[in-house]
Amino acid sequence: MPKNDLIELFKIYDLARDRLDRCICEIKTYYLSTSQYNPIVHTSSRIKTMESCAGKLQKLKATNSILDESYYEFTARNINEVLDDVVGYRIICPLLADVYKVVEKIREIPGIKIEEERNYIEEPKKSGYTSYHFKLKVYINILNNNYEIETKEIKAEIQVRTIGEDMIATLDHQLNYKPTTVLPLQIKQYLKDIYTFVNIKDRELNARLTTQREPSSSVRRINLDEFLPVIDNEKFKTLTLMNRLALEELKNKLSHLVKENVKNGFQKHIEHMTSRVKNSSRIAEKLRYYDMEISYENIKNVIHDFAGIKIITPFFLSVDDVIDDIYELQKNKELEVIEVQDYIDNPKPNGYSGYHMLVVVPITINNTLQLVKVEILIRTLAQEWWAVIEERLRYGQETNPEISYYLQTMAAKIREIDMNMQKISSLIDNDQPGSPKNKRRRKEQLKNTTT
């Protein structure tokens, strides 16, 4: 096997992913510059590992008799010619209408050629799976061994789906790709029922909000002119830098723990992480909410969520795994937990569920030790679905009893889904040889649920 060819091919895959990253970033920038509403919740990208490519070639060999057997050998040529999803990109939106907005923007991306579009939203797969897929080619210019510019065609896949579709698709994938797992028909049917439920909810929500609403006139607008002297201040710029550094430090530590867990044979318990430093308008809104002056001192002493990280887990008990990771970091004196709010055991009246932690992260800047507060939100995929929909429904709107009731009803169903999916996952894990028994404190809550 020409290993050098493989290494060079995967370097080009990296370039193709970077090219798509820039294109999707431009789409986000377009929406942010033209509207207050961004139809993209989050994005993720990946390049299949060499092991995964080898496995897929073997799987295709067993199920496809169209090509000669030599096409399924593990070579750079076969990976590039036979596999069309080595480079993958996923775009998550709140609503179906948002999905189709993004689909239109993808069709306008320069430097790519769309080979095929598949609308699994209108025509779901047999499993119930729904999403919008693009098969495409990305054109990459490289310098070859003769120092000449050469254009390479790299196959890639983009998936665009609602956050509800992403929730069930991710959970489905997690369950189906557990080692030596063949799901019973009853569980397959349950997953299909959840796909159907999500599809119905997506269409209900789309009917409610087919166009972006303007904020109601009673929503107080913030005049940022008075904020300009504060954000132009060097102290504020240093504070912003400190918060960014603390976020990066915390993300790196958590990512390392996840890799170590996977390396040691444990299930991946973080689906994805996003982070942000509060922008000027959000800071101003929060200070105004508390009827406080917009000043550097108030920002430093009152805004405890200047830096925030959101951690999304696949299953209910995975939340506790993340909490354990954070306390492990505290044990190693890499951070300090100073406040905890458990909205999973005690959901908010509106139905919101999640686990909040306020931690202090030590960083060094200008040779000086600084302690920076970071807010951590931990939610399951299902809880994140509810939170995104709640924000979308209430965007720019005053309190609405009908919406409140709708969200409370949806929260109850989502909690049921969380419980049942965890029971299925735990059942499968217990059937695996050597799989660890989960002794997390929330396990008792699963006993009274049925799948």
C-alpha positions as CSV (number, residue, x, y, z in Angstrom):
1,M,0.0,0.0,0.0
2,P,1.6,3.3,-1.1
3,K,1.4,5.0,2.3
4,N,2.8,8.3,1.0
5,D,-0.1,8.5,-1.5
6,L,-2.6,8.2,1.3
7,I,-0.9,10.8,3.4
8,E,-0.9,13.3,0.4
9,L,-4.6,12.5,-0.3
10,F,-5.6,13.2,3.3
11,K,-3.7,16.5,3.2
12,I,-5.8,17.5,0.2
13,Y,-8.9,16.4,2.1
14,D,-7.9,18.9,4.8
15,L,-7.7,21.6,2.2
16,A,-11.1,20.7,0.8
17,R,-12.6,20.9,4.3
18,D,-11.0,24.2,4.9
19,R,-12.5,25.4,1.6
20,L,-16.0,24.4,2.7
21,D,-15.3,26.0,6.1
22,R,-14.7,29.3,4.4
23,C,-17.8,28.9,2.2
24,I,-20.1,28.1,5.1
25,C,-18.6,31.0,7.1
26,E,-19.4,33.3,4.3
27,I,-23.0,32.1,4.4
28,K,-23.2,32.8,8.1
29,T,-21.7,36.3,7.6
30,Y,-24.2,37.0,4.9
31,Y,-27.1,36.4,7.3
32,L,-25.5,38.2,10.2
33,S,-24.9,41.3,7.9
34,T,-28.4,41.4,6.4
35,S,-30.6,40.2,9.2
36,Q,-30.9,39.9,13.0
37,Y,-31.8,36.3,12.5
38,N,-29.3,33.6,11.6
39,P,-30.9,30.4,10.3
40,I,-27.8,28.3,11.2
41,V,-27.6,27.0,14.8
42,H,-24.2,25.3,14.4
43,T,-22.0,23.5,11.9
44,S,-19.6,20.6,12.2
45,S,-17.2,19.0,9.7
46,R,-15.1,15.8,9.7
47,I,-12.7,13.8,7.5
48,K,-13.2,10.0,7.8
49,T,-10.2,8.3,9.3
50,M,-8.2,5.9,7.2
51,E,-9.6,3.0,9.3
52,S,-13.2,4.2,8.6
53,C,-12.4,4.4,4.9
54,A,-11.0,0.9,4.9
55,G,-14.1,-0.4,6.7
56,K,-16.5,1.3,4.3
57,L,-14.6,-0.1,1.2
58,Q,-15.0,-3.6,2.7
59,K,-18.7,-3.0,3.4
60,L,-19.3,-1.8,-0.2
61,K,-17.4,-4.9,-1.4
62,A,-19.9,-7.1,0.5
63,T,-23.0,-5.3,-0.7
64,N,-22.1,-4.1,-4.2
65,S,-21.2,-6.3,-7.2
66,I,-21.1,-3.5,-9.8
67,L,-17.4,-2.7,-9.6
68,D,-14.4,-5.0,-10.0
69,E,-13.1,-6.3,-6.6
70,S,-9.8,-4.3,-7.1
71,Y,-11.8,-1.1,-6.6
72,Y,-12.4,-2.1,-3.0
73,E,-8.8,-2.5,-2.1
74,F,-7.5,0.1,0.4
75,T,-5.6,2.5,-1.9
76,A,-5.6,6.2,-2.3
77,R,-7.1,5.9,-5.8
78,N,-10.1,3.8,-4.5
79,I,-10.7,6.1,-1.5
80,N,-10.8,9.1,-3.8
81,E,-12.9,7.5,-6.6
82,V,-15.2,5.1,-4.8
83,L,-16.0,7.0,-1.6
84,D,-18.0,10.2,-1.9
85,D,-18.3,11.2,1.7
86,V,-14.8,11.2,3.1
87,V,-15.1,15.0,3.6
88,G,-18.4,15.7,5.3
89,Y,-20.1,18.9,6.5
90,R,-23.3,19.2,8.6
91,I,-25.4,22.3,8.9
92,I,-28.1,22.5,11.6
93,C,-31.0,24.9,11.4
94,P,-34.0,25.6,13.8
95,L,-36.8,25.2,11.2
96,L,-37.5,23.5,7.9
97,A,-37.9,26.9,6.3
98,D,-34.3,27.7,7.5
99,V,-33.1,24.4,5.9
100,Y,-34.3,25.5,2.5
101,K,-32.9,29.0,2.9
102,V,-29.5,27.4,3.5
103,V,-29.9,25.0,0.6
104,E,-30.4,27.9,-1.7
105,K,-27.2,29.6,-0.5
106,I,-25.2,26.4,-0.9
107,R,-26.3,26.2,-4.5
108,E,-24.7,29.6,-5.0
109,I,-21.3,28.7,-3.5
110,P,-18.5,29.3,-6.1
111,G,-15.7,26.8,-6.7
112,I,-17.8,23.7,-6.1
113,K,-19.9,21.5,-8.5
114,I,-23.1,19.9,-7.1
115,E,-23.3,16.4,-8.5
116,E,-26.5,15.3,-6.7
117,E,-29.2,16.5,-4.3
118,R,-31.3,14.2,-2.2
119,N,-34.3,15.5,-0.3
120,Y,-34.9,13.0,2.5
121,I,-37.1,15.5,4.2
122,E,-39.9,15.0,1.6
123,E,-38.9,11.4,0.9
124,P,-37.6,9.9,4.2
125,K,-35.5,6.7,4.2
126,K,-37.1,3.5,5.3
127,S,-35.6,4.0,8.8
128,G,-37.5,7.3,9.0
129,Y,-34.3,9.3,8.5
130,T,-34.8,12.9,7.2
131,S,-32.3,15.4,6.0
132,Y,-31.2,17.3,2.8
133,H,-28.0,16.0,1.2
134,F,-25.6,17.4,-1.3
135,K,-23.1,15.3,-3.1
136,L,-20.5,17.6,-4.6
137,K,-17.0,18.2,-5.9
138,V,-14.7,20.8,-4.3
139,Y,-11.9,22.1,-6.6
140,I,-8.5,22.5,-4.9
141,N,-5.4,24.1,-6.4
142,I,-2.1,22.5,-5.3
143,L,1.5,22.7,-6.2
144,N,2.6,19.3,-7.7
145,N,6.1,17.8,-7.7
146,N,7.0,19.7,-10.8
147,Y,6.1,23.0,-9.1
148,E,3.1,23.5,-11.3
149,I,-0.4,24.4,-10.1
150,E,-2.7,21.4,-10.4
151,T,-6.4,21.4,-9.8
152,K,-7.8,18.4,-7.8
153,E,-11.4,17.3,-7.7
154,I,-12.4,16.2,-4.2
155,K,-15.7,14.6,-3.5
156,A,-17.6,15.8,-0.4
157,E,-21.0,15.6,1.2
158,I,-23.0,18.4,2.9
159,Q,-26.0,17.5,5.1
160,V,-28.5,20.2,6.1
161,R,-31.2,19.4,8.6
162,T,-33.2,20.8,11.5
163,I,-32.0,20.5,15.0
164,G,-34.8,18.0,15.7
165,E,-33.7,15.8,12.7
166,D,-30.1,16.1,13.9
167,M,-31.1,14.9,17.4
168,I,-32.7,11.7,16.4
169,A,-30.2,11.0,13.5
170,T,-27.3,11.3,15.9
171,L,-28.9,9.1,18.5
172,D,-29.8,6.6,15.8
173,H,-26.2,6.6,14.6
174,Q,-24.9,6.2,18.2
175,L,-27.1,3.2,18.8
176,N,-26.5,1.5,15.5
177,Y,-22.7,1.8,15.6
178,K,-22.2,0.3,19.0
179,P,-19.9,-2.7,18.8
180,T,-21.6,-5.9,17.6
181,T,-25.0,-4.4,17.8
182,V,-28.0,-5.6,15.9
183,L,-31.0,-3.5,17.0
184,P,-34.2,-5.5,17.8
185,L,-37.2,-4.7,15.6
186,Q,-39.0,-3.1,18.5
187,I,-36.2,-0.6,19.0
188,K,-36.0,0.1,15.3
189,Q,-39.7,0.8,15.2
190,Y,-39.4,3.2,18.3
191,L,-36.6,5.1,16.5
192,K,-38.8,5.3,13.4
193,D,-41.7,6.7,15.6
194,I,-39.4,9.4,16.9
195,Y,-38.4,10.3,13.4
196,T,-42.1,10.7,12.6
197,F,-42.7,12.8,15.8
198,V,-39.8,15.1,14.9
199,N,-41.1,15.5,11.3
200,I,-44.5,16.4,12.6
201,K,-43.1,18.9,15.1
202,D,-40.9,20.4,12.4
203,R,-43.8,21.0,10.2
204,E,-45.9,22.4,13.0
205,L,-43.2,24.9,13.9
206,N,-42.7,25.7,10.3
207,A,-46.4,26.6,10.0
208,R,-46.1,28.9,13.0
209,L,-43.0,30.7,11.8
210,T,-42.7,30.6,8.0
211,T,-41.1,34.1,7.9
212,Q,-38.8,35.8,10.4
213,R,-40.7,38.1,12.6
214,E,-39.5,41.6,13.5
215,P,-39.0,42.3,17.2
216,S,-42.2,43.7,18.8
217,S,-42.2,47.5,19.4
218,S,-42.3,47.0,23.2
219,V,-38.9,45.2,23.1
220,R,-36.5,47.9,24.4
221,R,-33.7,48.6,22.0
222,I,-30.2,49.3,23.3
223,N,-28.3,52.4,22.1
224,L,-24.7,51.3,21.9
225,D,-23.3,54.8,21.5
226,E,-22.9,55.1,25.2
227,F,-21.1,51.7,25.2
228,L,-18.4,52.8,22.7
229,P,-16.1,54.5,25.3
230,V,-16.2,51.3,27.4
231,I,-15.4,48.8,24.6
232,D,-12.7,51.1,23.2
233,N,-11.0,51.0,26.6
234,E,-7.8,49.0,26.9
235,K,-9.0,47.4,30.1
236,F,-12.1,46.1,28.4
237,K,-10.1,44.7,25.5
238,T,-7.8,42.9,28.0
239,L,-10.9,41.5,29.8
240,T,-12.2,40.2,26.5
241,L,-8.9,38.6,25.7
242,M,-8.8,36.9,29.1
243,N,-12.2,35.4,28.6
244,R,-11.2,34.1,25.2
245,L,-8.1,32.5,26.6
246,A,-10.1,30.9,29.4
247,L,-12.5,29.4,27.0
248,E,-9.8,27.9,24.8
249,E,-8.1,26.6,27.9
250,L,-11.3,24.9,29.1
251,K,-12.2,23.5,25.7
252,N,-8.7,22.0,25.2
253,K,-8.9,20.3,28.6
254,L,-12.3,18.8,28.0
255,S,-11.4,17.7,24.5
256,H,-8.3,15.9,25.9
257,L,-10.5,14.1,28.5
258,V,-12.9,13.0,25.8
259,K,-10.1,11.6,23.6
260,E,-8.6,9.8,26.6
261,N,-12.0,8.2,27.4
262,V,-12.5,7.0,23.8
263,K,-8.9,5.8,23.7
264,N,-9.6,3.7,26.9
265,G,-12.7,2.1,25.3
266,F,-15.5,4.3,26.8
267,Q,-18.4,5.7,24.8
268,K,-17.9,9.2,23.5
269,H,-20.0,11.3,25.9
270,I,-19.7,14.8,24.3
271,E,-21.4,15.2,21.0
272,H,-20.1,18.7,20.4
273,M,-19.1,21.9,22.1
274,T,-19.7,25.5,21.2
275,S,-18.4,28.6,22.9
276,R,-18.8,32.3,22.8
277,V,-17.7,35.6,24.4
278,K,-20.8,37.8,25.0
279,N,-20.9,40.6,22.4
280,S,-21.4,44.3,23.3
281,S,-25.2,44.4,22.6
282,R,-25.8,41.3,24.9
283,I,-23.7,42.8,27.7
284,A,-25.5,46.1,27.4
285,E,-28.9,44.4,27.4
286,K,-28.1,42.4,30.5
287,L,-26.8,45.5,32.4
288,R,-29.9,47.4,31.4
289,Y,-32.1,44.5,32.6
290,Y,-30.6,45.0,36.0
291,D,-30.9,48.8,35.7
292,M,-27.2,49.2,36.0
293,E,-24.8,51.6,34.3
294,I,-22.8,50.4,31.4
295,S,-19.3,50.5,32.8
296,Y,-16.1,48.4,32.9
297,E,-16.5,47.7,36.6
298,N,-20.1,46.5,36.2
299,I,-19.1,44.3,33.3
300,K,-16.3,42.7,35.3
301,N,-18.2,42.3,38.5
302,V,-21.8,41.6,37.3
303,I,-21.5,39.7,34.0
304,H,-20.6,36.3,35.2
305,D,-21.3,34.7,31.8
306,F,-19.1,36.9,29.7
307,A,-17.4,33.6,28.6
308,G,-19.7,30.7,28.0
309,I,-19.3,27.1,26.8
310,K,-22.2,24.8,25.8
311,I,-21.6,21.1,25.9
312,I,-24.1,18.8,24.1
313,T,-24.3,15.1,25.1
314,P,-25.9,12.3,23.3
315,F,-27.7,10.6,26.2
316,F,-29.2,11.5,29.6
317,L,-26.5,9.8,31.7
318,S,-23.8,11.4,29.5
319,V,-24.5,14.7,31.3
320,D,-23.2,13.1,34.5
321,D,-20.1,11.9,32.7
322,V,-19.3,15.5,31.7
323,I,-20.0,16.7,35.3
324,D,-17.5,14.1,36.5
325,D,-14.9,15.3,34.0
326,I,-15.3,18.9,35.3
327,Y,-14.9,17.8,38.9
328,E,-11.9,15.8,37.8
329,L,-10.4,19.0,36.5
330,Q,-11.2,20.6,39.8
331,K,-9.5,17.8,41.7
332,N,-6.4,18.5,39.5
333,K,-6.6,22.2,40.4
334,E,-7.2,23.1,36.8
335,L,-10.4,25.0,37.6
336,E,-12.8,25.6,40.5
337,V,-16.5,25.0,40.5
338,I,-18.2,27.9,42.4
339,E,-21.9,27.5,41.5
340,V,-24.2,24.8,40.2
341,Q,-27.8,25.0,39.0
342,D,-29.5,21.6,38.2
343,Y,-32.4,22.3,35.9
344,I,-32.5,18.6,34.9
345,D,-33.7,17.4,38.3
346,N,-35.6,20.7,38.7
347,P,-36.7,22.0,35.3
348,K,-37.7,25.7,35.0
349,P,-41.5,26.4,34.9
350,N,-41.3,27.0,31.2
351,G,-40.0,23.5,30.6
352,Y,-36.3,24.3,30.2
353,S,-33.9,21.5,31.2
354,G,-30.1,21.6,31.5
355,Y,-27.2,21.6,33.9
356,H,-25.4,24.9,34.6
357,M,-22.0,25.4,36.2
358,L,-20.0,28.5,37.0
359,V,-16.3,27.8,37.1
360,V,-13.2,29.8,37.6
361,V,-10.4,29.0,35.2
362,P,-6.8,30.2,36.0
363,I,-4.9,31.7,33.0
364,T,-1.6,33.6,32.7
365,I,-1.5,36.8,30.8
366,N,1.4,39.3,30.7
367,N,3.2,37.0,33.2
368,T,0.3,37.5,35.7
369,L,-2.1,34.8,37.0
370,Q,-5.7,35.7,36.4
371,L,-8.9,33.9,37.5
372,V,-11.6,34.0,34.9
373,K,-15.2,33.0,35.3
374,V,-16.7,30.7,32.7
375,E,-20.4,29.6,32.5
376,I,-20.8,26.0,31.4
377,L,-24.2,24.7,30.0
378,I,-24.6,21.0,29.7
379,R,-27.6,19.6,27.8
380,T,-28.6,16.5,25.9
381,L,-29.3,16.7,22.2
382,A,-33.1,16.6,23.0
383,Q,-32.8,19.4,25.6
384,E,-30.8,21.5,23.1
385,W,-33.6,20.9,20.5
386,W,-36.1,22.3,23.0
387,A,-33.9,25.3,23.9
388,V,-33.3,26.3,20.3
389,I,-37.0,26.0,19.4
390,E,-37.9,28.0,22.5
391,E,-35.6,30.8,21.5
392,R,-36.9,30.7,18.0
393,L,-40.5,30.8,19.0
394,R,-40.0,33.7,21.4
395,Y,-37.7,35.7,19.2
396,G,-38.8,39.3,19.5
397,Q,-42.1,38.4,21.0
398,E,-43.9,39.2,24.2
399,T,-45.2,36.5,26.5
400,N,-47.7,34.3,24.8
401,P,-49.8,31.7,26.8
402,E,-50.3,29.5,23.8
403,I,-46.6,29.3,23.1
404,S,-45.9,28.7,26.7
405,Y,-48.3,25.8,26.8
406,Y,-46.9,24.4,23.6
407,L,-43.3,24.5,24.9
408,Q,-44.3,22.9,28.3
409,T,-46.0,20.0,26.4
410,M,-43.0,19.6,24.1
411,A,-40.7,19.6,27.1
412,A,-42.5,16.7,28.7
413,K,-42.3,14.7,25.4
414,I,-38.6,15.5,25.0
415,R,-37.9,14.3,28.6
416,E,-39.7,11.1,27.8
417,I,-37.5,10.7,24.6
418,D,-34.4,11.3,26.7
419,M,-35.3,8.7,29.2
420,N,-36.2,6.1,26.7
421,M,-33.2,6.6,24.5
422,Q,-31.0,6.3,27.6
423,K,-32.7,3.0,28.6
424,I,-32.1,1.6,25.1
425,S,-28.5,2.7,25.2
426,S,-27.9,1.2,28.6
427,L,-29.7,-2.0,27.6
428,I,-27.3,-2.4,24.6
429,D,-24.3,-1.5,26.7
430,N,-25.1,-4.2,29.2
431,D,-25.3,-6.7,26.4
432,Q,-21.7,-5.9,25.3
433,P,-18.9,-8.0,26.8
434,G,-17.0,-6.1,29.4
435,S,-19.1,-2.9,29.1
436,P,-19.0,-0.9,32.4
437,K,-22.2,-0.6,34.5
438,N,-23.2,3.0,34.8
439,K,-23.7,4.0,38.4
440,R,-24.6,7.7,37.8
441,R,-26.9,9.4,40.3
442,R,-29.6,9.9,37.7
443,K,-30.0,6.2,36.9
444,E,-32.8,5.9,39.4
445,Q,-34.9,8.2,37.3
446,L,-34.9,5.7,34.4
447,K,-36.7,3.0,36.4
448,N,-40.2,4.4,36.0
449,T,-40.0,4.9,32.2
450,T,-41.0,2.5,29.5
451,T,-39.9,2.2,25.9
